[in-house]
Amino acid sequence: MQLSTILAPERTLCNLQGVSKKRFLTTISEHIANSTPGLNADVVYTALLAREQLGSTGIGNGIAIPHCRVGQCQRTTGTLVKLSEGIDFDAVDSQQVDLFFVLIVPAEETAEHLRVLSTLARLFHQDEFCHALRACQSNEELYSTAIRYSEQLES
């Protein structure tokens, strides 16, 4: 899977202010809905929050991959976020989280959901990739860095 098929420059946010887990989920749900036709911010927020209540999507080392399936979603949609400062996201290692990849998948796409999550987990478990993302200072730089590393992983 090429990251460029699910991530777009307008859904790549560098140095966003975090505040708290709930505030982050609210802000990112609004951003995703505003940049993705057919999605409603309240529906996305409710689905992300419901998934977090099952267990945190914070995978450790300052990384979280909040994800959910949404009936309104027409195609798998990713949003990459680097916060200016980490927030408490109930991660498995109790560390604050500053790198997020938010994944919204059509409700019926269970296999696709798992395939994309697996690819993202492999990518975010590469220290070099995470270090490069953390060094980025603009939305454009964050997007191009993520795409470049994802293409290297696939080749």
C-alpha positions in Angstrom: 0.0 0.0 0.0 1.3 3.4 -1.0 0.7 6.0 1.7 -0.1 8.5 -1.0 -3.3 6.6 -1.8 -4.8 7.5 1.6 -2.9 10.6 2.7 -3.3 14.0 1.1 -1.3 17.3 1.7 -4.5 18.9 3.1 -4.7 16.2 5.7 -1.1 16.6 6.9 -0.7 18.8 9.9 2.6 19.9 11.4 3.0 21.5 14.9 -0.6 21.3 15.8 -1.5 22.3 19.4 -2.6 19.2 21.3 -4.0 20.1 24.8 -5.8 16.8 25.6 -7.0 13.5 24.1 -10.6 14.6 23.8 -9.7 18.0 22.4 -7.4 16.4 19.8 -10.1 13.9 18.7 -12.5 16.8 18.4 -10.1 19.0 16.4 -9.0 16.2 14.1 -12.6 15.0 13.4 -13.5 18.5 12.4 -10.4 18.8 10.1 -11.1 15.4 8.5 -14.8 16.2 7.9 -13.9 19.6 6.4 -11.3 18.1 4.0 -13.3 15.0 3.1 -16.6 15.3 1.3 -19.4 13.2 2.8 -18.0 12.9 6.3 -19.6 14.5 9.3 -17.4 15.7 12.2 -19.7 14.4 14.9 -19.9 11.0 13.3 -16.1 10.7 13.0 -15.6 11.9 16.5 -18.1 9.5 18.0 -16.5 6.6 16.1 -13.0 7.5 17.1 -14.0 8.0 20.7 -15.8 4.7 20.7 -12.7 2.9 19.4 -10.5 4.6 22.1 -12.9 3.4 24.8 -12.1 -0.2 23.7 -8.5 0.5 24.4 -6.0 3.2 23.5 -4.6 3.3 20.0 -1.4 4.8 21.5 1.2 2.1 20.4 4.2 3.5 22.3 7.2 5.7 21.6 5.1 8.8 21.2 2.9 7.3 18.5 -0.8 6.7 18.2 -2.9 5.4 15.3 -6.5 6.3 16.1 -8.7 4.4 13.7 -12.4 3.5 13.1 -14.8 2.4 10.4 -17.5 4.9 9.4 -20.6 4.2 7.3 -20.4 7.6 5.6 -16.8 7.0 4.5 -16.5 6.3 0.8 -12.7 5.5 0.7 -9.9 4.9 3.2 -8.8 8.2 4.5 -5.6 9.0 6.4 -4.5 12.1 8.3 -1.0 12.6 9.6 -0.4 14.9 12.6 2.7 16.0 14.4 1.9 17.9 17.6 4.1 20.8 18.8 4.1 19.1 22.2 3.0 15.6 23.2 -0.2 14.9 25.0 -1.4 12.1 27.3 -3.1 9.6 25.1 -3.2 6.6 27.4 -0.5 5.0 25.4 0.6 1.4 26.2 4.0 2.8 27.5 2.4 5.7 29.3 4.5 8.2 27.3 3.0 11.3 25.8 2.1 11.1 22.1 3.2 13.6 19.5 2.8 11.6 16.2 -0.6 10.5 15.0 -1.9 8.8 12.0 -5.7 8.9 12.1 -7.4 6.4 9.8 -11.0 6.4 8.7 -12.2 3.4 6.7 -15.5 2.5 5.1 -17.6 0.4 7.5 -17.6 -2.7 5.2 -13.9 -2.7 4.6 -12.7 -4.9 7.5 -9.8 -6.6 5.6 -8.7 -3.2 4.1 -8.7 -1.7 7.6 -6.5 -4.5 9.0 -4.1 -4.3 6.0 -3.6 -0.6 6.3 -3.1 -0.8 10.1 -0.5 -3.4 9.6 1.4 -1.2 7.0 1.2 1.8 9.3 2.4 -0.1 12.3 5.5 -1.3 10.3 6.2 2.2 9.1 5.9 3.8 12.6 8.0 1.2 14.2 11.0 2.5 12.2 12.9 4.9 14.4 14.4 6.6 11.4 10.9 7.4 10.0 9.6 8.8 13.3 12.8 10.8 13.8 12.4 12.3 10.3 8.8 13.2 11.0 9.6 14.9 14.3 12.2 17.0 12.6 9.7 18.4 10.1 8.7 22.1 10.5 5.8 22.5 7.9 2.8 20.6 6.6 4.5 20.2 3.2 7.7 18.9 4.7 5.8 16.4 6.9 3.8 15.2 3.9 6.8 14.8 1.6 8.8 13.0 4.3 6.0 10.6 5.1 5.5 9.8 1.4 9.2 9.4 0.7 9.7 6.9 3.6 6.6 5.0 2.7 7.8 4.5 -0.9 11.2 3.3 0.4 9.4 0.7 2.6 7.4 -0.6 -0.3 10.4 -0.9 -2.7 
